[in-house]
């Protein structure tokens, strides 16, 4: 008989999608922060000391975006890891190849 549908696979898929999106946002914010920091250094910032208001504004924006990038990447990674756990804990479908971790190695089971 076919396995009854469960909530785990769709939930894991949604979690993975949201986690992936957070990782993309974090990467984009990190790139923006790096560019802003480069611009701030060209305008006269060095080690949190800026020569003018424009440089200080760029440095401040870079710092905020870098912090947001760190949070987004951390949350995205946690969400993807959680999705993997939920996916792996879901019951196997009726026709599947299942790989289980064992103390002595991996066990591969084919269900038909």
ChimeraX attribute file (.defattr): number of C-alpha atoms within 10 A of each C-alpha:
attribute: neighborCount
match mode: 1-to-1
recipient: residues
	/A:1	5
	/A:2	7
	/A:3	10
	/A:4	8
	/A:5	10
	/A:6	11
	/A:7	10
	/A:8	17
	/A:9	19
	/A:10	14
	/A:11	14
	/A:12	23
	/A:13	16
	/A:14	15
	/A:15	22
	/A:16	22
	/A:17	16
	/A:18	17
	/A:19	24
	/A:20	18
	/A:21	16
	/A:22	22
	/A:23	23
	/A:24	16
	/A:25	17
	/A:26	24
	/A:27	17
	/A:28	14
	/A:29	22
	/A:30	22
	/A:31	16
	/A:32	17
	/A:33	24
	/A:34	17
	/A:35	14
	/A:36	22
	/A:37	22
	/A:38	15
	/A:39	17
	/A:40	24
	/A:41	20
	/A:42	11
	/A:43	18
	/A:44	16
	/A:45	20
	/A:46	14
	/A:47	7
	/A:48	10
	/A:49	12
	/A:50	18
	/A:51	14
	/A:52	12
	/A:53	11
	/A:54	15
	/A:55	22
	/A:56	19
	/A:57	14
	/A:58	22
	/A:59	28
	/A:60	17
	/A:61	17
	/A:62	24
	/A:63	17
	/A:64	14
	/A:65	21
	/A:66	22
	/A:67	15
	/A:68	17
	/A:69	24
	/A:70	17
	/A:71	15
	/A:72	22
	/A:73	22
	/A:74	15
	/A:75	18
	/A:76	24
	/A:77	17
	/A:78	15
	/A:79	22
	/A:80	23
	/A:81	16
	/A:82	16
	/A:83	24
	/A:84	16
	/A:85	13
	/A:86	18
	/A:87	20
	/A:88	16
	/A:89	12
	/A:90	13
	/A:91	14
	/A:92	14
	/A:93	15
	/A:94	13
	/A:95	12
	/A:96	11
	/A:97	12
	/A:98	14
	/A:99	12
	/A:100	11
	/A:101	9
	/A:102	8
	/A:103	7
	/A:104	6
	/A:105	7
	/A:106	10
	/A:107	11
	/A:108	10
	/A:109	11
	/A:110	10
	/A:111	11
	/A:112	8
